[in-house]
Amino acid sequence: MAIRLPSIVSSKKVPKGHFAVYVGENQKRFVIPLSFLNQPLFQDLLGLSEEEFGYSHPTGGLRIPCDEEIFLDVTSRLN
């Protein structure tokens, strides 16, 4: 069984139906499907972001304050 991981995109362009998040201390950029927004596990990550940064993200992008390994583990479980 293959595990689908979020793609890492270096360009600024985000495909339709996806959005970019920045994860970890190095703010590694991941492009993930919008459908993740409906998933309770991903909503938990968004809650961490809200607690840490509020709704103001000075970098302009959505930052998720967790280790990349945790992010990859959580997103690998989502459909």
DRENKOL-25696 format. One record per atom (N, C-alpha, C): residue number from 1; x, y, z. Coordinates in nm, 4 decimals. Last residue first. Example, Ala and Ser with C-alpha at 12.3 -4.5 7.8 and 13.67 -1.06 7.14 Angstrom:
{seq 2 x 1.2850 y -0.2250 z 0.7080}
{seq 2 x 1.3670 y -0.1060 z 0.7140}
{seq 2 x 1.2900 y 0.0030 z 0.7870}
{seq 1 x 1.3190 y -0.5690 z 0.7800}
{seq 1 x 1.2300 y -0.4500 z 0.7800}
{seq 1 x 1.3200 y -0.3300 z 0.7800}
# end
This chain:
{seq 79 x -0.7189 y 1.1329 z 0.3774}
{seq 79 x -0.7609 y 1.0897 z 0.2424}
{seq 79 x -0.7589 y 1.2058 z 0.1484}
{seq 78 x -0.4433 y 1.1150 z 0.6075}
{seq 78 x -0.5632 y 1.1790 z 0.5528}
{seq 78 x -0.5927 y 1.1296 z 0.4129}
{seq 77 x -0.2032 y 1.0205 z 0.6913}
{seq 77 x -0.3227 y 0.9482 z 0.7372}
{seq 77 x -0.4515 y 1.0018 z 0.6768}
{seq 76 x -0.0162 y 1.1983 z 0.6115}
{seq 76 x -0.0147 y 1.0679 z 0.5444}
{seq 76 x -0.1370 y 0.9844 z 0.5824}
{seq 75 x -0.0514 y 1.4100 z 0.7852}
{seq 75 x -0.1068 y 1.4205 z 0.6508}
{seq 75 x -0.1053 y 1.2891 z 0.5746}
{seq 74 x 0.0832 y 1.3067 z 1.0165}
{seq 74 x -0.0597 y 1.3411 z 1.0189}
{seq 74 x -0.1167 y 1.3427 z 0.8788}
{seq 73 x 0.3459 y 1.2735 z 0.9191}
{seq 73 x 0.2730 y 1.1613 z 0.9770}
{seq 73 x 0.1229 y 1.1884 z 0.9743}
{seq 72 x 0.4114 y 1.5328 z 0.8404}
{seq 72 x 0.4070 y 1.4265 z 0.7403}
{seq 72 x 0.3308 y 1.3052 z 0.7913}
{seq 71 x 0.4024 y 1.6584 z 1.0936}
{seq 71 x 0.3158 y 1.7023 z 0.9844}
{seq 71 x 0.3011 y 1.5924 z 0.8794}
{seq 70 x 0.6081 y 1.5208 z 1.2231}
{seq 70 x 0.4710 y 1.5105 z 1.2741}
{seq 70 x 0.3729 y 1.5491 z 1.1646}
{seq 69 x 0.8261 y 1.6035 z 1.0650}
{seq 69 x 0.7940 y 1.4605 z 1.0783}
{seq 69 x 0.6508 y 1.4403 z 1.1265}
{seq 68 x 0.8349 y 1.8792 z 1.1046}
{seq 68 x 0.8001 y 1.8272 z 0.9729}
{seq 68 x 0.7586 y 1.6805 z 0.9805}
{seq 67 x 0.6849 y 1.9877 z 1.4107}
{seq 67 x 0.7967 y 1.9303 z 1.3366}
{seq 67 x 0.7477 y 1.8759 z 1.2030}
{seq 66 x 0.4714 y 2.2778 z 1.4044}
{seq 66 x 0.5045 y 2.1428 z 1.4488}
{seq 66 x 0.6235 y 2.0953 z 1.3671}
{seq 65 x 0.2946 y 2.5213 z 1.3437}
{seq 65 x 0.4068 y 2.5098 z 1.4374}
{seq 65 x 0.4260 y 2.3672 z 1.4904}
{seq 64 x 0.2368 y 2.6271 z 1.0275}
{seq 64 x 0.1941 y 2.5223 z 1.1201}
{seq 64 x 0.3118 y 2.4949 z 1.2127}
{seq 63 x 0.1351 y 2.9216 z 0.8630}
{seq 63 x 0.2422 y 2.8469 z 0.9291}
{seq 63 x 0.1816 y 2.7473 z 1.0268}
{seq 62 x 0.0313 y 3.0493 z 0.5663}
{seq 62 x -0.0164 y 2.9769 z 0.6830}
{seq 62 x 0.0971 y 2.8935 z 0.7396}
{seq 61 x 0.1954 y 3.3560 z 0.4694}
{seq 61 x 0.1511 y 3.2190 z 0.4488}
{seq 61 x 0.1061 y 3.1556 z 0.5779}
{seq 60 x 0.2824 y 3.6014 z 0.5530}
{seq 60 x 0.1806 y 3.5983 z 0.4489}
{seq 60 x 0.1276 y 3.4589 z 0.4222}
{seq 59 x 0.4456 y 3.6350 z 0.7609}
{seq 59 x 0.5101 y 3.5902 z 0.6375}
{seq 59 x 0.4108 y 3.5857 z 0.5221}
{seq 58 x 0.2755 y 3.7018 z 0.9717}
{seq 58 x 0.3589 y 3.8058 z 0.9116}
{seq 58 x 0.4266 y 3.7638 z 0.7814}
{seq 57 x -0.0368 y 3.6262 z 1.0222}
{seq 57 x 0.0823 y 3.5535 z 0.9798}
{seq 57 x 0.1723 y 3.6514 z 0.9055}
{seq 56 x -0.2852 y 3.6370 z 1.2470}
{seq 56 x -0.1899 y 3.7234 z 1.1795}
{seq 56 x -0.0636 y 3.6437 z 1.1491}
{seq 55 x -0.4450 y 3.4944 z 1.4064}
{seq 55 x -0.4829 y 3.5003 z 1.2649}
{seq 55 x -0.3915 y 3.5915 z 1.1851}
{seq 54 x -0.2197 y 3.3211 z 1.6175}
{seq 54 x -0.3452 y 3.3922 z 1.5987}
{seq 54 x -0.3818 y 3.3892 z 1.4515}
{seq 53 x 0.0062 y 3.1673 z 1.6566}
{seq 53 x 0.0194 y 3.2882 z 1.5763}
{seq 53 x -0.1070 y 3.3731 z 1.5697}
{seq 52 x -0.0590 y 2.9579 z 1.8391}
{seq 52 x 0.0769 y 3.0122 z 1.8300}
{seq 52 x 0.0814 y 3.1502 z 1.7657}
{seq 51 x -0.3316 y 2.9030 z 1.8028}
{seq 51 x -0.2788 y 2.9291 z 1.9369}
{seq 51 x -0.1440 y 2.9997 z 1.9314}
{seq 50 x -0.3371 y 2.8567 z 1.5236}
{seq 50 x -0.4148 y 2.9671 z 1.5822}
{seq 50 x -0.3611 y 3.0047 z 1.7202}
{seq 49 x -0.1781 y 2.6280 z 1.5084}
{seq 49 x -0.1374 y 2.7504 z 1.4402}
{seq 49 x -0.2090 y 2.8716 z 1.4980}
{seq 48 x -0.3338 y 2.4480 z 1.6476}
{seq 48 x -0.1995 y 2.4815 z 1.6972}
{seq 48 x -0.1512 y 2.6122 z 1.6364}
{seq 47 x -0.5511 y 2.4381 z 1.4723}
{seq 47 x -0.5698 y 2.4904 z 1.6078}
{seq 47 x -0.4370 y 2.5285 z 1.6713}
{seq 46 x -0.4366 y 2.3089 z 1.2580}
{seq 46 x -0.4770 y 2.4486 z 1.2412}
{seq 46 x -0.5003 y 2.5150 z 1.3764}
{seq 45 x -0.4107 y 2.0564 z 1.3730}
{seq 45 x -0.2895 y 2.1315 z 1.3367}
{seq 45 x -0.3210 y 2.2801 z 1.3180}
{seq 44 x -0.6828 y 1.9949 z 1.3918}
{seq 44 x -0.6016 y 2.0036 z 1.5141}
{seq 44 x -0.4727 y 2.0819 z 1.4874}
{seq 43 x -0.7465 y 1.9779 z 1.1252}
{seq 43 x -0.8035 y 2.0880 z 1.2021}
{seq 43 x -0.7316 y 2.1047 z 1.3356}
{seq 42 x -0.6275 y 1.7375 z 1.0660}
{seq 42 x -0.5670 y 1.8597 z 1.0122}
{seq 42 x -0.6211 y 1.9820 z 1.0854}
{seq 41 x -0.8018 y 1.5676 z 1.2028}
{seq 41 x -0.6591 y 1.5673 z 1.2363}
{seq 41 x -0.5912 y 1.6940 z 1.1860}
{seq 40 x -1.0546 y 1.6211 z 1.0732}
{seq 40 x -1.0304 y 1.6563 z 1.2140}
{seq 40 x -0.8828 y 1.6594 z 1.2530}
{seq 39 x -1.0740 y 1.7627 z 0.7513}
{seq 39 x -1.0282 y 1.6488 z 0.8302}
{seq 39 x -0.9979 y 1.6906 z 0.9744}
{seq 38 x -1.1225 y 1.9758 z 0.5885}
{seq 38 x -1.2381 y 1.9105 z 0.6507}
{seq 38 x -1.2000 y 1.7978 z 0.7456}
{seq 37 x -0.8782 y 2.0433 z 0.4803}
{seq 37 x -0.9407 y 2.1379 z 0.5732}
{seq 37 x -1.0602 y 2.0770 z 0.6460}
{seq 36 x -0.8136 y 1.8603 z 0.2882}
{seq 36 x -0.7581 y 1.8396 z 0.4226}
{seq 36 x -0.8239 y 1.9305 z 0.5248}
{seq 35 x -0.9110 y 1.9612 z 0.0514}
{seq 35 x -0.9941 y 1.8637 z 0.1226}
{seq 35 x -0.9418 y 1.8348 z 0.2627}
{seq 34 x -0.7092 y 2.1068 z -0.0645}
{seq 34 x -0.8078 y 2.1785 z 0.0165}
{seq 34 x -0.8946 y 2.0833 z 0.0992}
{seq 33 x -0.3918 y 1.9360 z -0.0516}
{seq 33 x -0.5275 y 1.9527 z -0.1051}
{seq 33 x -0.6182 y 2.0293 z -0.0082}
{seq 32 x -0.0799 y 2.1239 z -0.0242}
{seq 32 x -0.1696 y 2.0151 z 0.0134}
{seq 32 x -0.3103 y 2.0414 z -0.0392}
{seq 31 x 0.2513 y 2.1869 z -0.0349}
{seq 31 x 0.1271 y 2.2164 z -0.1054}
{seq 31 x 0.0357 y 2.0966 z -0.0844}
{seq 30 x 0.4832 y 2.3157 z 0.1943}
{seq 30 x 0.4109 y 2.2000 z 0.1450}
{seq 30 x 0.2858 y 2.2488 z 0.0751}
{seq 29 x 0.7956 y 2.4484 z 0.2831}
{seq 29 x 0.6685 y 2.4713 z 0.2152}
{seq 29 x 0.6114 y 2.3402 z 0.1624}
{seq 28 x 0.9468 y 2.4882 z 0.5954}
{seq 28 x 0.9435 y 2.4119 z 0.4704}
{seq 28 x 0.8031 y 2.4223 z 0.4113}
{seq 27 x 1.0499 y 2.6443 z 0.8129}
{seq 27 x 0.9345 y 2.6844 z 0.7332}
{seq 27 x 0.9338 y 2.6189 z 0.5952}
{seq 26 x 1.2289 y 2.5562 z 0.9936}
{seq 26 x 1.2833 y 2.6038 z 0.8665}
{seq 26 x 1.1749 y 2.6505 z 0.7699}
{seq 25 x 1.0621 y 2.4674 z 1.1975}
{seq 25 x 1.1520 y 2.5804 z 1.2214}
{seq 25 x 1.2056 y 2.6405 z 1.0923}
{seq 24 x 0.7407 y 2.3750 z 1.0482}
{seq 24 x 0.8673 y 2.3569 z 1.1186}
{seq 24 x 0.9485 y 2.4830 z 1.1320}
{seq 23 x 0.5886 y 2.4696 z 0.7405}
{seq 23 x 0.5946 y 2.3808 z 0.8560}
{seq 23 x 0.7347 y 2.3782 z 0.9147}
{seq 22 x 0.3443 y 2.6358 z 0.5636}
{seq 22 x 0.4858 y 2.6369 z 0.6001}
{seq 22 x 0.4989 y 2.5675 z 0.7344}
{seq 21 x 0.1266 y 2.5568 z 0.2908}
{seq 21 x 0.1511 y 2.5788 z 0.4330}
{seq 21 x 0.3017 y 2.5725 z 0.4558}
{seq 20 x -0.0868 y 2.6271 z 0.0140}
{seq 20 x 0.0475 y 2.6096 z 0.0689}
{seq 20 x 0.0472 y 2.6355 z 0.2190}
{seq 19 x -0.3481 y 2.4328 z -0.1399}
{seq 19 x -0.2968 y 2.5531 z -0.0755}
{seq 19 x -0.1630 y 2.5216 z -0.0119}
{seq 18 x -0.5634 y 2.3281 z -0.4151}
{seq 18 x -0.4576 y 2.3073 z -0.3167}
{seq 18 x -0.4238 y 2.4395 z -0.2488}
{seq 17 x -0.7268 y 2.3841 z -0.6247}
{seq 17 x -0.7712 y 2.2821 z -0.5308}
{seq 17 x -0.6696 y 2.2495 z -0.4233}
{seq 16 x -0.4750 y 2.4494 z -0.8640}
{seq 16 x -0.6141 y 2.4660 z -0.8244}
{seq 16 x -0.6548 y 2.3507 z -0.7327}
{seq 15 x -0.1348 y 2.4712 z -0.7417}
{seq 15 x -0.2383 y 2.4170 z -0.8301}
{seq 15 x -0.3785 y 2.4410 z -0.7744}
{seq 14 x 0.0515 y 2.7605 z -0.6956}
{seq 14 x -0.0186 y 2.6535 z -0.6251}
{seq 14 x -0.1291 y 2.6023 z -0.7170}
{seq 13 x 0.3663 y 2.9046 z -0.7506}
{seq 13 x 0.2372 y 2.8678 z -0.8068}
{seq 13 x 0.1780 y 2.7474 z -0.7330}
{seq 12 x 0.6201 y 2.9409 z -0.6633}
{seq 12 x 0.5154 y 3.0129 z -0.5910}
{seq 12 x 0.3766 y 2.9723 z -0.6379}
{seq 11 x 0.8151 y 2.6359 z -0.6457}
{seq 11 x 0.7665 y 2.7561 z -0.7127}
{seq 11 x 0.6553 y 2.8192 z -0.6295}
{seq 10 x 0.8566 y 2.4077 z -0.4983}
{seq 10 x 0.9465 y 2.5199 z -0.4757}
{seq 10 x 0.8978 y 2.6475 z -0.5423}
{seq 9 x 0.6610 y 2.1871 z -0.3192}
{seq 9 x 0.6698 y 2.2657 z -0.4410}
{seq 9 x 0.7557 y 2.3875 z -0.4143}
{seq 8 x 0.6043 y 1.8716 z -0.2171}
{seq 8 x 0.6839 y 1.9888 z -0.1848}
{seq 8 x 0.7049 y 2.0638 z -0.3159}
{seq 7 x 0.2948 y 1.7092 z -0.1517}
{seq 7 x 0.4063 y 1.7417 z -0.2400}
{seq 7 x 0.4761 y 1.8677 z -0.1919}
{seq 6 x 0.2179 y 1.4852 z 0.1123}
{seq 6 x 0.2004 y 1.6145 z 0.0463}
{seq 6 x 0.3208 y 1.6451 z -0.0414}
{seq 5 x 0.2113 y 1.1352 z 0.0277}
{seq 5 x 0.2587 y 1.2459 z 0.1088}
{seq 5 x 0.2312 y 1.3770 z 0.0367}
{seq 4 x 0.0508 y 0.8393 z 0.0362}
{seq 4 x 0.0573 y 0.9637 z -0.0407}
{seq 4 x 0.0966 y 1.0763 z 0.0527}
{seq 3 x 0.1785 y 0.5226 z 0.0469}
{seq 3 x 0.1381 y 0.6359 z 0.1296}
{seq 3 x 0.1565 y 0.7614 z 0.0461}
{seq 2 x 0.0669 y 0.2141 z -0.0907}
{seq 2 x 0.1468 y 0.3364 z -0.1014}
{seq 2 x 0.0901 y 0.4438 z -0.0100}
{seq 1 x 0.0841 y -0.1177 z 0.0000}
{seq 1 x 0.0000 y 0.0000 z 0.0000}
{seq 1 x 0.0888 y 0.1242 z 0.0000}
# end
